[in-house]
Amino acid sequence: MKVVELTAIHVRIPLRRPIRHASHRRTETDNVVVRCVLDDGTVGHGEGVPRDYVTGETIDSCLETLQRADLASRLDSWADFDAALAGIERLTLPARPGDERGIANNAARCALELALLDACGRRFGVPLSDVTRRLAPDIHAPRPWVRYSGVITSSTGLKMRLLAWLQRFYGFHHLKVKVGISGQDDVRRLRTIRRCVGSRMSIRIDANEAWTPAEVVDRIRALEPIGLSAVEQPVPHEQVDCLAGVRKQVQTPIMLDESLCGAVDARRAIESGLCDVFNVRLSKCGGFIPSLRLGQMARRAGLTCQLGCQVGETAILSAAGRHFAASVGELRFVEGSYDRLLVREALGRSDISFGRGGKAPALPGAGLGVEIDPVALARVEVRRVAMMG
């Protein structure tokens, strides 16, 4: 089996509603989709969501990196799926100057890796979830369904209360609330949300780097009486070392997101005692296999993980996240599969959005287990570059 064609496609997809948090406001998403063709005609797809404020990537940097990667000379023929896995895990993209954390190509690598895994999985009849069993048996824990979290972003007033009541009515067990947004009273908002959703729902907050080291302890303590399951990335990445001391002064588990993008970040977090939870997002962390390795690092260190998602993921990344969540054990929270609820073009032929209570079934079938609609892909295509073939 050999890869004969690789194409990187820039897609721009409008969101159904603006998404705002402390770091950014977004009305559309620019994603990179990689299309892989094998020598027997099998086709696979992968996706990455570059965010310059997370890994430093832009859509332009992703396309440029993928185009100059010289993959034709680096992709071997593979006799079976295990050989393909070994080759795909070793795959790297051209380094970028100053990238000491090793994260500057993560979204691009994720798109490439998922396309290869999807194509190879289809060729050999292996679902993506089986990669966990083969490469990370220590964290493998298959389950027939996944339960996703709800989210409230920047809304206030009546709209916020309606959204909170909707989370409760829809049967969610877990809720994430964005905090640290300029001009908003976090304590008042969280108290109102807690009254609306009731005492049984798990609420965690995401500050998106909004607070300073001088104020972070007071901010968290002010919200703790409301009942928090975790606080995500409370300070900017450049000041993350303060969290070792913060953890000793608050009761709420600390989760890293922008400061947890790869193995270098994970080792630093473990050695310095910076957090209790890793927020693993496939695009942010370089793909399915690197995300598995981060899960293994967390488990060995006695930490736990959340499977997060990027705003604007299509059915490609949603499916990959579903396979991850349905095969990796001890995930504290799971985010994703917002497809029809958030993006105007999910790209899949079928809807894999979560249902009532945030529940969604594990995906059957080889590779990603979803079929991409080429007509929908063409509608959102901005440009494409040939990587190989």
Stockholm file with secondary structure:
# STOCKHOLM 1.0

chainA/1-389         MKVVELTAIHVRIPLRRPIRHASHRRTETDNVVVRCVLDDGTVGHGEGVPRDYVTGETIDSCLETLQRADLASRLDSWADFDAALAGIERLTLPARPGDERGIANNAARCALELALLDACGRRFGVPLSDVTRRLAPDIHAPRPWVRYSGVITSSTGLKMRLLAWLQRFYGFHHLKVKVGISGQDDVRRLRTIRRCVGSRMSIRIDANEAWTPAEVVDRIRALEPIGLSAVEQPVPHEQVDCLAGVRKQVQTPIMLDESLCGAVDARRAIESGLCDVFNVRLSKCGGFIPSLRLGQMARRAGLTCQLGCQVGETAILSAAGRHFAASVGELRFVEGSYDRLLVREALGRSDISFGRGGKAPALPGAGLGVEIDPVALARVEVRRVAMMG
#=GR chainA/1-389 SS CCEEEEEEEEEEEEEEEEEECSSCEEEEEEEEEEEEEETTSCEEEEEECCCTTTTSCCHHHHHHHHHTSCGGGTCCCCSSHHHHHHHHHHCCCCCCTTCTTSCTTHHHHHHHHHHHHHHHHHHHTCBTTHHHHHHCGGGBCCCSEEECCEEECSCCHHHHHHHHHHHHHHTCSEEEEECCCTTCCHHHHHHHHHHHHCSSSEEEEECTTCSCTTTHHHHHHHHGGGCCSCEECCSCGGGGGGHHHHTTTCSSCEEESTTCSSHHHHHHHHHHTCCSEEEECTTTTTSHHHHHHHHHHHHHTTCEEEECCCTTCCHHHHHHHHHHHTTBSCEEEECCCCHHHHBSCCCBSSCCCCCGGGEEECCCSSBTSCCBCHHHHHHHEEEEEEEEC
#=GC SS_cons         CCEEEEEEEEEEEEEEEEEECSSCEEEEEEEEEEEEEETTSCEEEEEECCCTTTTSCCHHHHHHHHHTSCGGGTCCCCSSHHHHHHHHHHCCCCCCTTCTTSCTTHHHHHHHHHHHHHHHHHHHTCBTTHHHHHHCGGGBCCCSEEECCEEECSCCHHHHHHHHHHHHHHTCSEEEEECCCTTCCHHHHHHHHHHHHCSSSEEEEECTTCSCTTTHHHHHHHHGGGCCSCEECCSCGGGGGGHHHHTTTCSSCEEESTTCSSHHHHHHHHHHTCCSEEEECTTTTTSHHHHHHHHHHHHHTTCEEEECCCTTCCHHHHHHHHHHHTTBSCEEEECCCCHHHHBSCCCBSSCCCCCGGGEEECCCSSBTSCCBCHHHHHHHEEEEEEEEC
//
